[in-house]
Amino acid sequence: MNKPKRVLQVIGGMNIGGAEVLIMNIYRKLDRSKIQFDFLVYTEKKCYFEDEIKKLGGRLIYVPAPKECGVIKHIKKLKKIVLENGPYCAIHAHTLHNNMYSIYVGHRLGIKRLISHSHNTDTYQSNKLIKKAYILLAKKIITKFSTDYFACGEDAGVYLFGKIFKEKGKIIKNGIDVDLYDIPKKGTNKIVIGNIARLEKVKNHRYMIKIAEKLKMQNFPFEMIFVGDGSLMKDLGRIVEEKNLNSNIKFLGIRNDIPKILKTFDCFIMPSLYEGLPVSLIEAQAAKIPCIIADNITKQVDLGLSLITYLPIENSSIDLWVEKIISSEYREISFDKIKEVFVETGYDINQTAKEMEKIYLSEI
């Protein structure tokens, strides 16, 4: 019996996040007798998905990030890892600008398929010339040595690869297992407002806390739920306490029951500073939850179910968010209709997994 071909997935860490959830969704559905994944992660801490990855036959390989060990040492470590753990039929990199390291190493070692995958539309702008030069160099190396240009949406693709993405790039839909969301809606005597995201600056939780302040000032019965973990957990908790919002805002941390949690939401909000194409918004639409999101998020996330409302995220717009939240209503859409739309738009994970399986197994 032939051994499965191995693909090296390169990512910051296999915890709860958009790219990580997509990779795991694909991993669970593809034919693992033909393809197996190894995961190269930039952390020494145990990852959320580690136990499941091992059960599925995968391996986690830990390596320090370039900024921790230096560029030269990092490249040497990558070479050693690829040579000792391969052979690999493909390297699939998900680390945005840092993709250049694994893509360059894969090129030098003669790996045929080198996939660079963009999951974001932008990063914080820096006035530092060194940072700008680094990003410019990274994009050039990635574009030169990658064999495949993948992105969650066109905006994310053009950001990392430039105009060439429109000619040679491929959009990989952030597919989900739609059947998991076919569960009853749970009602409460309050409006439940939710967000599922890493607790990081880009997700703009402080803006959500300001919305909560406004709702409380109007004596509106609500509960706001933050699902996720991140570096801002303590800071956000302190702000919530200072604003006397402890009884209104709940931090649930990392959860493995997202479909059930979504069914407690009356409204999903996402005032992010930037995004690629968030998996959580695809999940929210599968759960039939009205979504109020920042107008900088790609329009491709709207699956045409009349569940998405775009709003600006200036401070002057908070009253508009409050108004839309108060007036939002749960829509009764048949599950057959949900499944039909997800298949038509390509967001069913079975389609995504088959597409990726074909790519990994095909010859360049």
HELIX and SHEET records of a PDB file:
HELIX    1   1 GLY A   18  LYS A   29  1                                  12    
HELIX    2   2 GLU A   50  LYS A   55  1                                   6    
HELIX    3   3 PRO A   66  CYS A   69  1                                   4    
HELIX    4   4 VAL A   71  ASN A   85  1                                  15    
HELIX    5   5 LEU A   96  ASN A   98  5                                   3    
HELIX    6   6 ASN A   99  ARG A  108  1                                  10    
HELIX    7   7 LEU A  129  PHE A  145  1                                  17    
HELIX    8   8 GLU A  154  PHE A  161  1                                   8    
HELIX    9   9 ILE A  164  LYS A  168  1                                   5    
HELIX   10  10 VAL A  178  TYR A  181  5                                   4    
HELIX   11  11 LYS A  201  LYS A  203  5                                   3    
HELIX   12  12 HIS A  205  MET A  217  1                                  13    
HELIX   13  13 MET A  233  GLU A  242  1                                  10    
HELIX   14  14 ILE A  258  LEU A  262  1                                   5    
HELIX   15  15 VAL A  279  ALA A  286  1                                   8    
HELIX   16  16 LYS A  299  VAL A  301  5                                   3    
HELIX   17  17 ASN A  315  SER A  317  5                                   3    
HELIX   18  18 ILE A  318  SER A  327  1                                  10    
HELIX   19  19 PHE A  335  THR A  345  1                                  11    
HELIX   20  20 ILE A  349  LEU A  361  1                                  13    
SHEET    1   A 7 ARG A  59  TYR A  62  0                                        
SHEET    2   A 7 ILE A  35  VAL A  41  1                                        
SHEET    3   A 7 LYS A   5  ILE A  11  1                                        
SHEET    4   A 7 ALA A  90  ALA A  93  1                                        
SHEET    5   A 7 ARG A 113  SER A 118  1                                        
SHEET    6   A 7 ASP A 148  ALA A 151  1                                        
SHEET    7   A 7 LYS A 170  ILE A 171  1                                        
SHEET    1   B 6 ILE A 249  GLY A 253  0                                        
SHEET    2   B 6 PHE A 222  VAL A 227  1                                        
SHEET    3   B 6 ILE A 191  ILE A 196  1                                        
SHEET    4   B 6 CYS A 267  MET A 270  1                                        
SHEET    5   B 6 CYS A 291  ALA A 294  1                                        
SHEET    6   B 6 ILE A 308  LEU A 311  1                                        
END                                                                             
